[in-house]
Amino acid sequence: MMLSKQEFERFSEIVYRHLGIKMPGGKRTMLSARVHKRLRALEMETFQEYADFLFSPEGQQAELAHLYDVVTTNKTDFFREPGHFTYLTDAVLPALTERRAALRFWSAGCSSGEEPYTLAMVLSHYRETQRDIRFDILATDISRKALDLARRAVYREEQIVPVPAPFRKKYLLRSRDRSARLTRIAPEIRRCVTFGRLNFMDEDFGIRHPMDVIFCRNVIIYFDKWTQEELIRKFCRHLLPGGFLFLGHSESLHGIDLPLTQVAPTIYRKVAEE
Ligand SMILES: C[S@@+](CC[C@H](N)C(=O)[O-])C[C@H]1O[C@@H](n2cnc3c(N)ncnc32)[C@H](O)[C@@H]1O
């Protein structure tokens, strides 16, 4: 079932306005399939019927969050782009812990939790083997479904393959029923992470403490240049001078005038005098 051109424009406009996610014409098949999931869930027959509901006062209350769940791309992995975690322990933590012993991290666009839990494992390991640091990790996403999975912290065995063996042993708990092939993040790692729902399009993020490190990886790729620039400016306001911003492998701030200097591919540092 395919959205008509007009229906596609209407839905892609709402997705752009609410989430900043751009949906060019080439995404019509993808958006149709994703919105269709909601039609099925609501036992509706046509996109028109769904649109009427979505744009009604009741739909605006009850349905928008479900629409966000289906239109966002939540692909993620433990230890995704592992070079970032090497850079974190080799360069970022030594530089930051020279000044302070308590650090704040933000996994912005955390999806189902693999990124903030990776951070929590890497930081805990650093604390046990290198230096006694204190840290907390804020992890936010717009998708309620992704956040539910993140809070549950249960993953299938194939999802934990990228986690190095010593980390698996220390920080992951295998289900007693081995045939279930499930693993849960250990409580001491779960406790390092606070999850919250946050839309990057909001004017005020409600975050009152500045961050030492922001991971916002594989998120801005879905935004247009203008939205990317606005968002990165907001991140700069939430970053301490000398703090670090990590982006995804195919994301760059090229041509955007910001108080950031590039310190490694896709890793930026906020200039100290800002
Ligand atoms: C592809 S995942 C990236 C997950 C993780 N950072 C990584 O690199 O593996 C992108 C995430 O950004 C979230 N996202 C997209 N638009 C958003 C918005 N406007 N506000 C907050 N989160 C958003 C999605 O829900 C999704 O979970």
The ligand as an ORCA input file, in Angstrom:
! r2SCAN-3c Opt
* xyz 0 1
  C      20.133      5.717     14.035
  S      19.755      6.025     15.720
  C      21.376      6.334     16.390
  C      21.613      5.627     17.705
  C      23.025      5.789     18.291
  N      23.325      7.161     18.554
  C      24.050      5.170     17.389
  O      24.823      5.887     16.739
  O      24.099      3.939     17.302
  C      19.051      7.686     15.644
  C      18.181      8.023     16.838
  O      17.838      9.407     16.803
  C      16.520      9.561     17.296
  N      15.927     10.833     16.802
  C      15.585     11.143     15.541
  N      15.018     12.363     15.496
  C      15.005     12.825     16.769
  C      14.550     14.043     17.376
  N      13.975     15.008     16.655
  N      14.702     14.180     18.711
  C      15.290     13.196     19.436
  N      15.730     12.029     18.942
  C      15.593     11.851     17.610
  C      15.785      8.342     16.767
  O      14.629      8.041     17.521
  C      16.865      7.258     16.823
  O      16.743      6.436     17.956
*
